[in-house]
C-alpha cells in the first residue's frame, strides 16, 4: 500500500524569491537579445557602408577612363564636336550615378535602429505585467 507522503508546500518567501529570480533572468535575457540585435543591425550598416564606398571608388575610376574613351570615340568616329561628346557622356554618367545613389539609400533604409524582436518581447512583457491572469 502506498504511503501518503506529503511534500511541504512552498513558502510565500520561496514563491516570491522564485518570481524575482525569474524576473531578473528575463531582464538579463532581454538585455542580451537587445545587444545581439543591435550588433546585427550595426553589422548590416557597416556592410552597406563598405559596399557603397568600394563601389563608389572603383566605379569612379572606371567611369573616368571609360568616359574619356567614349568621348574621344564619339569625336573621332561620330564626327561630333568634342564638347558635344563630353555632354553626351556626362549626361549618361549623371543618370547612372543617380540610380546608384538611390540604390544605396534604399539599402540604408533596411537598417533598423530599434531592434524589432526586442521591442516586441518587451511589449509582451509589459502587457503581461499589467494583466497577470
N, C-alpha and C positions, 0 to 999 in steps of 0.2 A: 504494500500500500504506500503510495507516495506520501512523503512527509510534506506538511504545509510549511513551506519556508517563506516567510515574509521578508521581502527586502525592505530596507528602510527607504522611506520616501525622501527625495532630495529636499534639503532645507531651502528656505527662502533665500538665504545668503548665497548658497551654491547656484541657485537658479539665476539670481541677479548677476553673480560673477560670471556665469556662462554667457549670459546675454551681453554683458560688457566685453567679454573676451571675443565673442563673435563679431560685435560691432567694431572692435579695434582691428580685427583681422580683415573685415570688409573694407574699412577705410584704407588699410595698407594695400589691399589688392586694387582698390580704385586708384590710388596714387601710382602704383606700379603700372596699371593699364594706361593711365594718362601719360606717364613718362614714355612708355613704349609707343603710343600713338603719336606723340609729339616728335619722337625720334624718326618715325616713319615719314611723317609729313615733312620734316626737315630734310630727310634724305631725298624725297621727291623734288623739293625745291632746289636742292643742290644739284641733282641730276639735270633738271631743266636748265639751270643757270650754266652749267658746264657745256651742255649741248648747244645752247644759244651762243655762248662765247666762241666755242670752237667753230661752229657753223658760220658765224659772222666773220671771224678772222680768215678762215680758209676761203670762204666764199668771196670775200673782198679781194683777196689776192688773185684768185682765179678769174673773177669778174673783170678786174683791171686788164689782165693780159688778153682775155678773150674779147673784151670790149674794144681794145685797141686794134686787135686783129680784124674784127668785123668792120670797124670804122674804115680802116685802110683798104679792106676788101671791097666795101661799098664804093669807096672813092675810086679805086683802080678799075674794078670790073663794071660797076654800075654807072660810072661816069657822073656821079653826084659830086657836088662841091664838098670839100672837106667839112665845112660847118654843118651841112645837111646830114652827112654821115654821122657826125657826132650827135646831132639832135635825135636821130632815129635810135641809135644805140642807147643814148642816155635815157630816153623815154621808156624803152623796153626795160632797162635795168631798174628804173624807178618803180615800175609796176611790180616787177619780181620782188624787189626789196619790200614793198608794202605788203605783199602776200606773205612773205617770210616773217615780218614783224607781227602780223595778225596771228599767224600760227603760234608764235612764241607767247603772245598774250593769252591765247586760248589754253596753252599748256600751263601757264601760271594760274589760271582760274581754277584748275583742278586741285590746287593746293588748299587744304582746309586749315584754318588757324585754330578752330575748335575741334578737338578730337571727337568724331561723331559717336563712336561706341561708348566712350566715357560719358559724354553728355547724356546719352540715352539711359545708361545704367544709373547715373546719378539722379536723373529724373524719376526713374523707377524706385530708387531708394527713398527719395523724398516722399513720393506718393505712399510707399509702404509705411513710412514713419508717421505720416499724417493719418492714415486709415488702417491701423492694425486690426485685422479681423481674426 
